Amino acid sequence: MKIPMALTFHDQLGDTGRKTGFWLEDFAALHFVFRDGGAQITLASPRGGQPPIDPQSDLQENQRDAMSRFKKDREAQAAHSKTLKLADLKSEDFYTIFYVGGHGPMSDLVDSPDSIAPIEPFYNSGKPVAAVCHSPAVFHRVTCNGEPLVKGQTGHWLYQR
């Protein structure tokens, strides 16, 4: 099973001067769940290359086992340093798509055509789509049969047909 994980490339939190990016635990925990389960992971971002980690997510008091594992895992580090461009993903090559959370996605994944484009073919072909933290906001511009994907949805959901 092949799964792309979409990561933000945005590194500034509005006009606050604070650094942001993707939330490390949101990435690391699911990355290892997928990989340990036998999935082949492809990391993708709007620009390709190495997306920023939100420094707040990497504070000592926020550390979790998966985050420590990521920092020691050469394979995961190498994948993080050279993400593909989201625009280059083809839904037929993958089982599902997962959007990693954090504050950064609110700036570059939510309204980006390159971010939204892969969701529609996944969902419309019956494949699951998933997001965590702030990233479910990417679904607000996605359509299914001409209707907003989130129309009539309430609460938490992963995928409903």
C-alpha positions, 0 to 999 in steps of 0.5 A: 500500500502506498500513502502520500503524506502532505506537509505544509511548506509555510514557515511564518505564523501570520504577521506575528513573526513566529516560526511555524510549519507542520506539527512534528508529532502529527507527522511522526506518529502517523508516519511510523504507524503507516510504515510499521504497518507495511505502507510505502510512504511518499512525502509531498509539499507545495514546493517539494524539498524540506518542509519546516517543522513548527518549533513549538511542536519540537519543544522538550515538553512536547516530546513523544516517542515517535518524535524521538524515533523520527530524529534517529531514523535516517530513512525518515530524515532523508524522506523529509529532506526531499519531499515531492511536489503535491502537484506531481501526485497522481491518485491512481498511484496511491491508496489514500492521502493524509494531510499532516497538521500544524498551523502552517497548513492553514496558509498554504494547503487550505486554498492551494489548487495543488493541495486540493487537486489530489483530494477530489480524485481520491474521494471520488474514486472511493478512496479514503482521505484523511487529515489531522489537527488544522489540516481538515480545513483543506476539505472546505474547497473540495467538491464531490459531484458538484457539491462541497465535500463537507456539505452536511458533515458535522463533528469529526469524520474521516471519510463517508460514502 
